C-alpha cells in the first residue's frame, strides 16, 4: 500500500472494540499489516495539469503501487486513489511520467505523500527536474530512472484506479546509490 494510499476512514468497531472484518473475513487492519511486509519501490508519478492556472501546472504524488506489465508492447501499471487530485488529473490527461526514486530522495517522497501539503507548483520549485519531451510532465533529475507514459486503460479496483500505460520514453540517468523502498510503513534503502 502506498504512503498516499493509506485510508483515514474509521473502521467499523465490533461490540468489544476490535475491527470488524470484511464479509470475506479479513479486516482492513489485518490486510494493511500483511501488505506492509511487502517491500515496494517508490516512484513519483507526475503530470502537467493543463487546467491549473493559465499555463497549467505540474502535479505529482508518491506511489508504491507501480510495476512493469509487458515488454511487447512496453506497458506499466500504476495505482492511484480514486477521487484523489492525481486521479482527477490523469482522468483528463492521458500523458504522465514516473520517476523511480533513489534512497537519497526520501524527503521528496515524503513531501509528495503528505495530505494537505503545499501546492505541487511550490513543491516542484524545490526539486531539480526537467519537463518530459513527450508528456510535459516533470522528470526528477536525481531519479534512478524515468519513464514517460500514455494511459491506454483505466480500471476501477475498489477504492483505487489502475492505470495501464504504454511507455513512450525511458531514461537512465547516471545516478549512484540504490532504490528508495517502502517497507513496514517507512522509507528504507537496501541496506
BALOBA-1460 file (C-alpha; in Angstrom, 3 decimals):
// residues 191
<rec num="1" residu="x" x="0.000" y="0.000" z="0.000"/>
<rec num="2" residu="x" x="1.418" y="3.343" z="-0.949"/>
<rec num="3" residu="x" x="2.136" y="6.112" z="1.536"/>
<rec num="4" residu="x" x="-0.523" y="8.149" z="-0.188"/>
<rec num="5" residu="x" x="-2.956" y="5.228" z="-0.242"/>
<rec num="6" residu="x" x="-3.466" y="4.932" z="3.488"/>
<rec num="7" residu="x" x="-7.082" y="5.312" z="4.454"/>
<rec num="8" residu="x" x="-8.093" y="7.772" z="7.127"/>
<rec num="9" residu="x" x="-11.650" y="6.441" z="7.251"/>
<rec num="10" residu="x" x="-12.524" y="4.926" z="10.623"/>
<rec num="11" residu="x" x="-13.058" y="1.178" z="10.704"/>
<rec num="12" residu="x" x="-16.299" y="-0.312" z="11.890"/>
<rec num="13" residu="x" x="-15.969" y="-1.451" z="15.500"/>
<rec num="14" residu="x" x="-17.315" y="-4.703" z="16.838"/>
<rec num="15" residu="x" x="-19.191" y="-4.940" z="20.164"/>
<rec num="16" residu="x" x="-15.928" y="-5.250" z="22.122"/>
<rec num="17" residu="x" x="-13.972" y="-2.747" z="20.035"/>
<rec num="18" residu="x" x="-11.810" y="-4.717" z="17.545"/>
<rec num="19" residu="x" x="-12.179" y="-4.038" z="13.838"/>
<rec num="20" residu="x" x="-14.976" y="-5.847" z="12.049"/>
<rec num="21" residu="x" x="-13.680" y="-7.985" z="9.163"/>
<rec num="22" residu="x" x="-14.954" y="-7.545" z="5.630"/>
<rec num="23" residu="x" x="-17.515" y="-10.172" z="4.600"/>
<rec num="24" residu="x" x="-14.666" y="-12.196" z="3.078"/>
<rec num="25" residu="x" x="-13.053" y="-12.456" z="6.516"/>
<rec num="26" residu="x" x="-10.061" y="-10.066" z="6.617"/>
<rec num="27" residu="x" x="-10.149" y="-6.736" z="8.437"/>
<rec num="28" residu="x" x="-8.629" y="-3.582" z="6.987"/>
<rec num="29" residu="x" x="-6.039" y="-3.663" z="9.791"/>
<rec num="30" residu="x" x="-5.028" y="-7.273" z="9.015"/>
<rec num="31" residu="x" x="-4.817" y="-6.573" z="5.287"/>
<rec num="32" residu="x" x="-2.785" y="-3.398" z="5.827"/>
<rec num="33" residu="x" x="-0.436" y="-5.301" z="8.184"/>
<rec num="34" residu="x" x="0.132" y="-8.093" z="5.675"/>
<rec num="35" residu="x" x="0.793" y="-5.699" z="2.777"/>
<rec num="36" residu="x" x="3.203" y="-3.650" z="4.942"/>
<rec num="37" residu="x" x="5.506" y="-6.668" z="4.864"/>
<rec num="38" residu="x" x="5.817" y="-6.427" z="1.080"/>
<rec num="39" residu="x" x="8.722" y="-4.138" z="0.178"/>
<rec num="40" residu="x" x="7.927" y="-1.845" z="-2.739"/>
<rec num="41" residu="x" x="9.893" y="0.592" z="-4.834"/>
<rec num="42" residu="x" x="8.903" y="4.239" z="-4.503"/>
<rec num="43" residu="x" x="8.095" y="6.388" z="-7.521"/>
<rec num="44" residu="x" x="6.928" y="9.922" z="-8.067"/>
<rec num="45" residu="x" x="4.037" y="9.985" z="-10.535"/>
<rec num="46" residu="x" x="3.822" y="13.326" z="-12.332"/>
<rec num="47" residu="x" x="1.743" y="15.064" z="-14.980"/>
<rec num="48" residu="x" x="1.162" y="18.502" z="-16.428"/>
<rec num="49" residu="x" x="-2.268" y="19.691" z="-15.266"/>
<rec num="50" residu="x" x="-3.443" y="21.903" z="-18.121"/>
<rec num="51" residu="x" x="-6.431" y="23.150" z="-16.089"/>
<rec num="52" residu="x" x="-4.362" y="24.556" z="-13.187"/>
<rec num="53" residu="x" x="-3.862" y="28.232" z="-13.932"/>
<rec num="54" residu="x" x="-3.485" y="29.987" z="-17.275"/>
<rec num="55" residu="x" x="-0.464" y="27.900" z="-18.400"/>
<rec num="56" residu="x" x="-1.140" y="24.793" z="-16.375"/>
<rec num="57" residu="x" x="0.998" y="23.451" z="-13.544"/>
<rec num="58" residu="x" x="2.839" y="20.305" z="-12.509"/>
<rec num="59" residu="x" x="1.058" y="17.672" z="-10.431"/>
<rec num="60" residu="x" x="2.699" y="14.861" z="-8.509"/>
<rec num="61" residu="x" x="2.158" y="12.100" z="-5.980"/>
<rec num="62" residu="x" x="4.279" y="9.470" z="-4.289"/>
<rec num="63" residu="x" x="3.282" y="5.887" z="-5.062"/>
<rec num="64" residu="x" x="4.473" y="2.373" z="-4.370"/>
<rec num="65" residu="x" x="1.915" y="0.559" z="-6.487"/>
<rec num="66" residu="x" x="3.849" y="0.727" z="-9.757"/>
<rec num="67" residu="x" x="5.101" y="-2.168" z="-11.866"/>
<rec num="68" residu="x" x="6.038" y="-3.348" z="-15.326"/>
<rec num="69" residu="x" x="3.306" y="-5.299" z="-17.110"/>
<rec num="70" residu="x" x="4.559" y="-6.137" z="-20.591"/>
<rec num="71" residu="x" x="7.718" y="-5.937" z="-22.663"/>
<rec num="72" residu="x" x="5.961" y="-6.048" z="-26.042"/>
<rec num="73" residu="x" x="4.367" y="-3.555" z="-26.067"/>
<rec num="74" residu="x" x="6.155" y="-1.805" z="-23.184"/>
<rec num="75" residu="x" x="3.443" y="-1.338" z="-20.544"/>
<rec num="76" residu="x" x="3.433" y="-0.310" z="-16.886"/>
<rec num="77" residu="x" x="0.715" y="-0.198" z="-14.257"/>
<rec num="78" residu="x" x="0.212" y="2.482" z="-11.614"/>
<rec num="79" residu="x" x="-2.446" y="2.694" z="-8.925"/>
<rec num="80" residu="x" x="-3.930" y="5.968" z="-7.650"/>
<rec num="81" residu="x" x="-6.653" y="6.560" z="-5.074"/>
<rec num="82" residu="x" x="-9.978" y="7.106" z="-6.861"/>
<rec num="83" residu="x" x="-11.102" y="10.703" z="-6.469"/>
<rec num="84" residu="x" x="-7.651" y="11.980" z="-5.466"/>
<rec num="85" residu="x" x="-6.258" y="15.060" z="-7.185"/>
<rec num="86" residu="x" x="-3.872" y="12.871" z="-9.216"/>
<rec num="87" residu="x" x="-6.721" y="10.591" z="-10.284"/>
<rec num="88" residu="x" x="-8.693" y="13.629" z="-11.441"/>
<rec num="89" residu="x" x="-5.706" y="14.999" z="-13.374"/>
<rec num="90" residu="x" x="-4.964" y="11.629" z="-15.006"/>
<rec num="91" residu="x" x="-8.606" y="11.107" z="-15.923"/>
<rec num="92" residu="x" x="-8.432" y="14.087" z="-18.281"/>
<rec num="93" residu="x" x="-4.686" y="13.937" z="-19.052"/>
<rec num="94" residu="x" x="-3.513" y="10.629" z="-20.571"/>
<rec num="95" residu="x" x="0.165" y="11.691" z="-20.608"/>
<rec num="96" residu="x" x="2.181" y="11.299" z="-17.412"/>
<rec num="97" residu="x" x="5.556" y="10.164" z="-16.091"/>
<rec num="98" residu="x" x="7.149" y="8.185" z="-13.279"/>
<rec num="99" residu="x" x="10.499" y="8.917" z="-11.650"/>
<rec num="100" residu="x" x="11.918" y="5.855" z="-9.871"/>
<rec num="101" residu="x" x="13.314" y="7.362" z="-6.683"/>
<rec num="102" residu="x" x="16.778" y="6.819" z="-5.229"/>
<rec num="103" residu="x" x="17.199" y="6.271" z="-1.493"/>
<rec num="104" residu="x" x="18.557" y="9.840" z="-1.162"/>
<rec num="105" residu="x" x="15.142" y="11.143" z="-2.244"/>
<rec num="106" residu="x" x="13.247" y="10.235" z="0.962"/>
<rec num="107" residu="x" x="12.394" y="13.864" z="1.675"/>
<rec num="108" residu="x" x="10.929" y="14.306" z="-1.809"/>
<rec num="109" residu="x" x="8.846" y="11.134" z="-1.411"/>
<rec num="110" residu="x" x="7.589" y="12.333" z="1.968"/>
<rec num="111" residu="x" x="6.641" y="15.787" z="0.712"/>
<rec num="112" residu="x" x="4.586" y="14.443" z="-2.181"/>
<rec num="113" residu="x" x="2.865" y="11.847" z="0.047"/>
<rec num="114" residu="x" x="1.592" y="14.357" z="2.627"/>
<rec num="115" residu="x" x="-2.102" y="15.122" z="2.762"/>
<rec num="116" residu="x" x="-2.937" y="18.820" z="2.905"/>
<rec num="117" residu="x" x="0.513" y="19.710" z="1.567"/>
<rec num="118" residu="x" x="1.601" y="22.888" z="-0.144"/>
<rec num="119" residu="x" x="0.690" y="23.241" z="-3.775"/>
<rec num="120" residu="x" x="2.534" y="20.953" z="-6.157"/>
<rec num="121" residu="x" x="3.702" y="24.052" z="-8.038"/>
<rec num="122" residu="x" x="5.638" y="25.171" z="-4.933"/>
<rec num="123" residu="x" x="6.983" y="21.670" z="-4.206"/>
<rec num="124" residu="x" x="8.368" y="21.331" z="-7.721"/>
<rec num="125" residu="x" x="10.255" y="24.629" z="-7.311"/>
<rec num="126" residu="x" x="12.427" y="22.838" z="-4.716"/>
<rec num="127" residu="x" x="13.006" y="19.632" z="-6.719"/>
<rec num="128" residu="x" x="15.503" y="19.639" z="-9.617"/>
<rec num="129" residu="x" x="13.649" y="18.368" z="-12.668"/>
<rec num="130" residu="x" x="13.204" y="18.703" z="-16.403"/>
<rec num="131" residu="x" x="9.979" y="18.510" z="-18.366"/>
<rec num="132" residu="x" x="9.472" y="15.392" z="-20.450"/>
<rec num="133" residu="x" x="9.584" y="15.954" z="-24.197"/>
<rec num="134" residu="x" x="6.620" y="13.663" z="-24.868"/>
<rec num="135" residu="x" x="4.430" y="14.420" z="-21.835"/>
<rec num="136" residu="x" x="5.431" y="17.794" z="-20.402"/>
<rec num="137" residu="x" x="5.455" y="16.033" z="-17.009"/>
<rec num="138" residu="x" x="8.270" y="16.726" z="-14.528"/>
<rec num="139" residu="x" x="11.104" y="14.147" z="-14.564"/>
<rec num="140" residu="x" x="13.324" y="14.225" z="-11.472"/>
<rec num="141" residu="x" x="16.997" y="14.735" z="-12.291"/>
<rec num="142" residu="x" x="18.305" y="12.586" z="-9.410"/>
<rec num="143" residu="x" x="15.963" y="9.625" z="-10.063"/>
<rec num="144" residu="x" x="17.351" y="6.169" z="-10.840"/>
<rec num="145" residu="x" x="15.213" y="6.087" z="-13.990"/>
<rec num="146" residu="x" x="12.338" y="7.994" z="-15.556"/>
<rec num="147" residu="x" x="9.616" y="6.844" z="-17.911"/>
<rec num="148" residu="x" x="7.079" y="8.865" z="-19.850"/>
<rec num="149" residu="x" x="3.746" y="7.151" z="-20.369"/>
<rec num="150" residu="x" x="0.368" y="7.359" z="-22.100"/>
<rec num="151" residu="x" x="-2.626" y="5.757" z="-20.386"/>
<rec num="152" residu="x" x="-4.244" y="3.057" z="-22.501"/>
<rec num="153" residu="x" x="-6.665" y="1.658" z="-19.911"/>
<rec num="154" residu="x" x="-8.256" y="2.845" z="-16.674"/>
<rec num="155" residu="x" x="-9.631" y="0.112" z="-14.423"/>
<rec num="156" residu="x" x="-11.655" y="0.719" z="-11.268"/>
<rec num="157" residu="x" x="-10.392" y="-1.553" z="-8.487"/>
<rec num="158" residu="x" x="-12.022" y="-0.961" z="-5.106"/>
<rec num="159" residu="x" x="-11.002" y="2.464" z="-3.825"/>
<rec num="160" residu="x" x="-8.246" y="2.841" z="-6.437"/>
<rec num="161" residu="x" x="-7.939" y="3.343" z="-10.188"/>
<rec num="162" residu="x" x="-5.397" y="1.231" z="-12.055"/>
<rec num="163" residu="x" x="-3.694" y="2.915" z="-14.985"/>
<rec num="164" residu="x" x="-2.265" y="0.632" z="-17.648"/>
<rec num="165" residu="x" x="0.032" y="2.788" z="-19.738"/>
<rec num="166" residu="x" x="2.363" y="2.488" z="-22.714"/>
<rec num="167" residu="x" x="5.917" y="3.610" z="-22.032"/>
<rec num="168" residu="x" x="6.875" y="6.266" z="-24.590"/>
<rec num="169" residu="x" x="10.401" y="7.039" z="-23.332"/>
<rec num="170" residu="x" x="12.792" y="5.664" z="-20.732"/>
<rec num="171" residu="x" x="15.862" y="7.445" z="-19.406"/>
<rec num="172" residu="x" x="18.596" y="6.053" z="-17.158"/>
<rec num="173" residu="x" x="20.476" y="8.993" z="-15.606"/>
<rec num="174" residu="x" x="23.973" y="8.317" z="-14.241"/>
<rec num="175" residu="x" x="22.917" y="8.233" z="-10.576"/>
<rec num="176" residu="x" x="24.815" y="6.415" z="-7.823"/>
<rec num="177" residu="x" x="23.117" y="4.545" z="-4.995"/>
<rec num="178" residu="x" x="20.212" y="2.218" z="-4.582"/>
<rec num="179" residu="x" x="16.450" y="2.469" z="-4.788"/>
<rec num="180" residu="x" x="14.126" y="4.014" z="-2.240"/>
<rec num="181" residu="x" x="11.902" y="1.306" z="-0.757"/>
<rec num="182" residu="x" x="8.744" y="1.399" z="1.345"/>
<rec num="183" residu="x" x="8.511" y="-1.361" z="3.968"/>
<rec num="184" residu="x" x="6.503" y="-1.573" z="7.206"/>
<rec num="185" residu="x" x="5.249" y="1.990" z="6.761"/>
<rec num="186" residu="x" x="8.743" y="3.506" z="6.451"/>
<rec num="187" residu="x" x="11.068" y="4.590" z="3.679"/>
<rec num="188" residu="x" x="14.211" y="2.468" z="3.576"/>
<rec num="189" residu="x" x="17.258" y="1.655" z="1.470"/>
<rec num="190" residu="x" x="18.525" y="-1.804" z="0.566"/>
<rec num="191" residu="x" x="20.987" y="-1.949" z="3.465"/>
